[in-house]
Amino acid sequence: MEKKKILIVDDDAELLDSLKAILESHEYIIEVAKDGKSGLEMLKITKPDLLILDIMMESTLDGFNTLHKIRDIPAFDQTPVIMFTAMSDSLGVNFRDAIEEVDSLKKVVFLEKTVNPDDLINTIKVLLP
């Protein structure tokens, strides 16, 4: 069985390291990018089966903008995406509602950054059968 590739795009180096360790221990091939721009470059090189995007990144290309650019690339318009946020509770914003209105953004799951590793793995298994 071929290992699935996951690209993680997040500007939090600690989170990148911990997610990479967790996911590699479950036999996924992990690539990382520290911002949306390098994430788009890595996307074309690595051709991942799934993406994990941080919503709030300290650059002009945040998670939502990066996702829109990814969906404009025909080869990745159906790639499953997990959007990570630590802000929905503190801001009182339901990011899921904000994105469900856009028909072109499919196969998107929202998770809090504090997600239990088992819940993350289970979500990935659903997205990558």
Order of alpha helices (4+ residues) and beta strands (2+ residues): beta-alpha-beta-alpha-beta-alpha-beta-alpha-alpha-beta-alpha
